[in-house]
Amino acid sequence: MPQIQIPSPLRQYSGKQSTVDVAGDTVGEALTGLITQHPELKRHLYNEDGKLRAFVNVYVNDEDMRYLQKEATTLKDGDTISIVPSIAGGRGSAPSILR
């Protein structure tokens, strides 16, 4: 079963868990499983159109999913998915996920 690593700013929405085990054959299915278990995460990860927010980076075993098959990237047991919010520089420019 794949495991999703939750960044510190989002742990308040995942029951304070740093990792969550989810079922899913693809990254998209795993993220859907995460949202099913922890619905409050949805607004922080996805925009109103149901697309991952631009500042949310997702890695599969340390590889950026954008350079794989994005949300269609196939997973296998033991894979690790890391959610990494981008950090913007400058005053007031941090995405709301970090505020």
Z-matrix of the N, CA and C atoms (Angstrom, degrees):
N
C 1 1.449
C 2 1.530 1 108.26
N 3 1.328 2 117.64 1 130.14
C 4 1.460 3 120.09 2 177.53
C 5 1.535 4 111.70 3 -65.06
N 6 1.313 5 114.65 4 156.50
C 7 1.458 6 121.05 5 179.30
C 8 1.532 7 108.33 6 -125.01
N 9 1.336 8 115.81 7 135.59
C 10 1.456 9 120.80 8 178.21
C 11 1.519 10 108.83 9 -105.80
N 12 1.324 11 115.73 10 127.92
C 13 1.455 12 121.68 11 176.35
C 14 1.526 13 108.45 12 -89.26
N 15 1.316 14 115.99 13 126.01
C 16 1.464 15 122.32 14 -176.75
C 17 1.526 16 109.16 15 -98.77
N 18 1.340 17 118.29 16 126.47
C 19 1.463 18 119.75 17 178.59
C 20 1.526 19 111.22 18 -70.14
N 21 1.309 20 116.36 19 153.63
C 22 1.471 21 121.87 20 -177.10
C 23 1.528 22 114.19 21 -48.67
N 24 1.348 23 119.57 22 -45.67
C 25 1.470 24 118.48 23 -177.58
C 26 1.530 25 114.31 24 -62.74
N 27 1.328 26 117.56 25 -19.75
C 28 1.469 27 120.67 26 -177.20
C 29 1.524 28 113.55 27 -101.20
N 30 1.304 29 117.30 28 -5.80
C 31 1.470 30 119.62 29 -175.24
C 32 1.518 31 113.09 30 -64.90
N 33 1.311 32 117.25 31 -25.30
C 34 1.471 33 118.99 32 177.08
C 35 1.521 34 111.47 33 -65.01
N 36 1.343 35 117.21 34 -18.34
C 37 1.467 36 121.73 35 179.64
C 38 1.532 37 112.04 36 -100.61
N 39 1.328 38 116.86 37 -1.22
C 40 1.466 39 120.64 38 -179.82
C 41 1.525 40 111.21 39 -119.68
N 42 1.316 41 116.15 40 30.64
C 43 1.459 42 119.66 41 -179.82
C 44 1.513 43 112.55 42 64.79
N 45 1.339 44 115.91 43 29.90
C 46 1.477 45 123.36 44 179.13
C 47 1.533 46 112.69 45 67.15
N 48 1.324 47 117.38 46 14.00
C 49 1.460 48 121.16 47 179.68
C 50 1.531 49 110.78 48 -81.19
N 51 1.313 50 116.68 49 138.05
C 52 1.462 51 120.49 50 176.60
C 53 1.531 52 111.29 51 -87.67
N 54 1.333 53 116.05 52 -21.90
C 55 1.462 54 120.79 53 175.75
C 56 1.524 55 109.37 54 -138.54
N 57 1.325 56 115.36 55 149.24
C 58 1.456 57 121.54 56 179.02
C 59 1.525 58 107.49 57 -134.82
N 60 1.323 59 116.59 58 126.59
C 61 1.461 60 121.36 59 174.72
C 62 1.523 61 108.54 60 -82.15
N 63 1.327 62 115.96 61 132.58
C 64 1.460 63 120.47 62 -178.81
C 65 1.523 64 109.92 63 -136.37
N 66 1.306 65 115.70 64 151.27
C 67 1.465 66 120.94 65 173.11
C 68 1.518 67 107.86 66 -88.84
N 69 1.301 68 116.26 67 148.78
C 70 1.456 69 119.91 68 176.41
C 71 1.510 70 110.79 69 160.88
N 72 1.321 71 115.55 70 140.71
C 73 1.461 72 121.04 71 178.32
C 74 1.518 73 112.08 72 -90.42
N 75 1.350 74 116.24 73 -16.31
C 76 1.464 75 121.10 74 179.55
C 77 1.526 76 108.92 75 -133.18
N 78 1.318 77 116.02 76 166.52
C 79 1.466 78 120.59 77 176.92
C 80 1.524 79 109.80 78 -59.38
N 81 1.311 80 117.71 79 -43.13
C 82 1.464 81 121.34 80 179.80
C 83 1.522 82 112.00 81 -59.73
N 84 1.339 83 117.01 82 -43.76
C 85 1.465 84 120.32 83 178.73
C 86 1.529 85 110.72 84 -65.75
N 87 1.328 86 117.25 85 -39.06
C 88 1.461 87 120.64 86 179.12
C 89 1.527 88 110.81 87 -65.11
N 90 1.332 89 117.10 88 -42.54
C 91 1.462 90 119.80 89 178.41
C 92 1.527 91 110.94 90 -65.88
N 93 1.325 92 117.00 91 -36.31
C 94 1.460 93 120.67 92 175.55
C 95 1.524 94 109.94 93 -63.08
N 96 1.325 95 116.74 94 -41.03
C 97 1.460 96 120.84 95 176.86
C 98 1.518 97 111.98 96 -62.90
N 99 1.327 98 116.09 97 -38.20
C 100 1.470 99 120.50 98 177.12
C 101 1.523 100 110.61 99 -62.52
N 102 1.328 101 116.28 100 -45.45
C 103 1.470 102 121.43 101 -179.40
C 104 1.529 103 110.52 102 -66.31
N 105 1.317 104 116.95 103 -34.48
C 106 1.465 105 120.76 104 177.58
C 107 1.529 106 110.14 105 -64.33
N 108 1.330 107 116.24 106 -42.75
C 109 1.467 108 120.57 107 179.57
C 110 1.531 109 112.13 108 -72.67
N 111 1.339 110 115.91 109 -34.24
C 112 1.472 111 121.16 110 -175.00
C 113 1.530 112 109.24 111 -135.64
N 114 1.334 113 117.30 112 77.91
C 115 1.468 114 121.77 113 -173.52
C 116 1.533 115 114.96 114 -58.38
N 117 1.316 116 117.77 115 -26.48
C 118 1.468 117 119.97 116 -179.39
C 119 1.522 118 112.48 117 -65.33
N 120 1.322 119 117.60 118 -19.92
C 121 1.462 120 120.78 119 179.18
C 122 1.527 121 112.76 120 -70.48
N 123 1.314 122 116.77 121 -24.46
C 124 1.472 123 120.58 122 -173.03
C 125 1.526 124 112.43 123 -54.60
N 126 1.300 125 117.95 124 -48.48
C 127 1.472 126 119.67 125 -175.80
C 128 1.525 127 112.36 126 -67.81
N 129 1.321 128 117.21 127 -19.22
C 130 1.458 129 120.52 128 179.22
C 131 1.529 130 111.98 129 -89.39
N 132 1.313 131 117.00 130 -22.31
C 133 1.461 132 120.98 131 -177.84
C 134 1.523 133 113.50 132 -101.75
N 135 1.340 134 116.88 133 -31.65
C 136 1.462 135 121.27 134 -173.77
C 137 1.516 136 111.70 135 -120.40
N 138 1.345 137 115.58 136 147.71
C 139 1.461 138 119.74 137 174.92
C 140 1.527 139 110.08 138 -85.41
N 141 1.308 140 116.70 139 -176.49
C 142 1.466 141 122.11 140 -176.57
C 143 1.532 142 112.36 141 -64.37
N 144 1.342 143 116.62 142 -23.06
C 145 1.461 144 121.45 143 179.88
C 146 1.523 145 112.90 144 -88.00
N 147 1.332 146 116.62 145 2.68
C 148 1.455 147 120.32 146 179.42
C 149 1.514 148 114.33 147 81.76
N 150 1.329 149 117.64 148 12.52
C 151 1.468 150 122.48 149 178.44
C 152 1.521 151 109.23 150 -98.13
N 153 1.331 152 115.87 151 147.60
C 154 1.459 153 119.03 152 175.08
C 155 1.517 154 109.14 153 -57.50
N 156 1.306 155 116.11 154 137.60
C 157 1.460 156 120.37 155 178.81
C 158 1.522 157 109.58 156 -62.92
N 159 1.330 158 116.06 157 148.60
C 160 1.463 159 121.94 158 -175.70
C 161 1.528 160 112.62 159 -59.96
N 162 1.328 161 117.36 160 -31.26
C 163 1.463 162 119.91 161 -176.71
C 164 1.530 163 113.18 162 -90.30
N 165 1.335 164 117.34 163 5.61
C 166 1.463 165 121.19 164 177.77
C 167 1.525 166 108.21 165 -100.64
N 168 1.329 167 115.47 166 115.39
C 169 1.459 168 121.53 167 178.10
C 170 1.523 169 108.39 168 -103.01
N 171 1.321 170 115.79 169 138.65
C 172 1.462 171 120.56 170 -178.66
C 173 1.529 172 108.06 171 -124.24
N 174 1.317 173 114.89 172 128.35
C 175 1.459 174 122.11 173 -179.55
C 176 1.527 175 109.74 174 -117.10
N 177 1.316 176 115.57 175 142.27
C 178 1.458 177 122.22 176 174.63
C 179 1.523 178 106.28 177 -115.50
N 180 1.331 179 115.12 178 112.93
C 181 1.470 180 119.61 179 -177.37
C 182 1.530 181 111.08 180 49.97
N 183 1.316 182 116.39 181 46.93
C 184 1.472 183 124.05 182 176.70
C 185 1.529 184 114.64 183 73.08
N 186 1.330 185 118.65 184 8.80
C 187 1.460 186 121.18 185 175.57
C 188 1.519 187 109.62 186 -110.26
N 189 1.307 188 116.36 187 130.49
C 190 1.457 189 122.35 188 -179.59
C 191 1.529 190 108.98 189 -63.40
N 192 1.329 191 116.63 190 123.36
C 193 1.470 192 119.79 191 -176.05
C 194 1.527 193 111.90 192 -63.41
N 195 1.354 194 117.69 193 -21.22
C 196 1.470 195 120.31 194 178.66
C 197 1.516 196 111.38 195 -64.59
N 198 1.340 197 116.83 196 -24.01
C 199 1.459 198 121.16 197 179.87
C 200 1.523 199 111.53 198 -99.09
N 201 1.318 200 116.05 199 3.04
C 202 1.462 201 121.88 200 173.73
C 203 1.528 202 106.33 201 -105.27
N 204 1.327 203 118.30 202 -125.13
C 205 1.463 204 120.67 203 177.17
C 206 1.527 205 111.29 204 -111.90
N 207 1.335 206 115.66 205 31.02
C 208 1.465 207 122.87 206 -179.54
C 209 1.529 208 109.88 207 52.21
N 210 1.321 209 118.12 208 -134.20
C 211 1.464 210 120.36 209 -176.76
C 212 1.530 211 112.93 210 -70.16
N 213 1.316 212 117.13 211 -12.81
C 214 1.467 213 120.94 212 177.27
C 215 1.534 214 111.75 213 -87.61
N 216 1.327 215 117.29 214 2.13
C 217 1.465 216 121.43 215 179.17
C 218 1.523 217 109.70 216 -57.93
N 219 1.323 218 116.22 217 125.46
C 220 1.461 219 122.25 218 -178.95
C 221 1.523 220 110.61 219 -73.60
N 222 1.333 221 115.31 220 139.42
C 223 1.460 222 122.38 221 178.68
C 224 1.515 223 110.62 222 -112.84
N 225 1.326 224 115.01 223 157.09
C 226 1.459 225 120.69 224 172.87
C 227 1.521 226 108.05 225 -132.82
N 228 1.321 227 116.02 226 164.20
C 229 1.460 228 120.47 227 179.27
C 230 1.520 229 110.19 228 -52.71
N 231 1.316 230 116.01 229 136.31
C 232 1.452 231 121.18 230 178.05
C 233 1.511 232 114.76 231 89.81
N 234 1.348 233 118.44 232 -7.14
C 235 1.458 234 120.15 233 177.34
C 236 1.530 235 109.78 234 -67.17
N 237 1.316 236 114.84 235 148.47
C 238 1.456 237 121.26 236 177.37
C 239 1.519 238 109.09 237 -114.91
N 240 1.321 239 115.58 238 129.10
C 241 1.459 240 122.20 239 175.72
C 242 1.520 241 106.65 240 -108.39
N 243 1.328 242 116.40 241 127.24
C 244 1.456 243 121.12 242 178.58
C 245 1.518 244 108.96 243 -113.11
N 246 1.321 245 115.87 244 130.11
C 247 1.464 246 121.85 245 173.80
C 248 1.519 247 106.20 246 -98.33
N 249 1.339 248 115.99 247 121.28
C 250 1.454 249 120.66 248 -176.68
C 251 1.526 250 108.72 249 -127.35
N 252 1.338 251 117.56 250 106.67
C 253 1.462 252 119.33 251 177.49
C 254 1.521 253 110.11 252 -72.20
N 255 1.333 254 116.44 253 139.11
C 256 1.457 255 120.84 254 175.21
C 257 1.514 256 108.66 255 -68.50
N 258 1.300 257 115.43 256 147.31
C 259 1.456 258 120.31 257 176.68
C 260 1.512 259 107.18 258 -114.53
N 261 1.333 260 115.95 259 118.26
C 262 1.450 261 121.28 260 -179.76
C 263 1.524 262 109.49 261 -90.52
N 264 1.305 263 116.03 262 151.02
C 265 1.462 264 120.69 263 178.83
C 266 1.506 265 111.63 264 -91.76
N 267 1.309 266 115.92 265 164.67
C 268 1.457 267 120.46 266 176.21
C 269 1.506 268 112.73 267 92.76
N 270 1.281 269 115.04 268 159.14
C 271 1.453 270 122.37 269 -177.28
C 272 1.522 271 111.41 270 -70.36
N 273 1.315 272 115.51 271 127.20
C 274 1.470 273 120.46 272 175.26
C 275 1.502 274 115.14 273 74.03
N 276 1.342 275 118.00 274 8.08
C 277 1.465 276 118.56 275 -175.59
C 278 1.533 277 112.71 276 -99.10
N 279 1.310 278 117.72 277 -0.67
C 280 1.468 279 119.69 278 -179.55
C 281 1.524 280 109.93 279 -67.31
N 282 1.329 281 116.89 280 137.37
C 283 1.467 282 119.29 281 176.51
C 284 1.526 283 110.64 282 -58.77
N 285 1.299 284 116.75 283 154.24
C 286 1.465 285 121.01 284 -177.54
C 287 1.517 286 112.71 285 -60.19
N 288 1.324 287 117.97 286 -21.07
C 289 1.455 288 120.89 287 179.58
C 290 1.534 289 110.16 288 -61.80
N 291 1.329 290 116.23 289 -27.73
C 292 1.468 291 120.69 290 -176.28
C 293 1.520 292 112.61 291 -98.04
N 294 1.306 293 117.67 292 -4.02
C 295 1.480 294 120.17 293 -177.40
C 296 1.489 295 111.45 294 -91.09
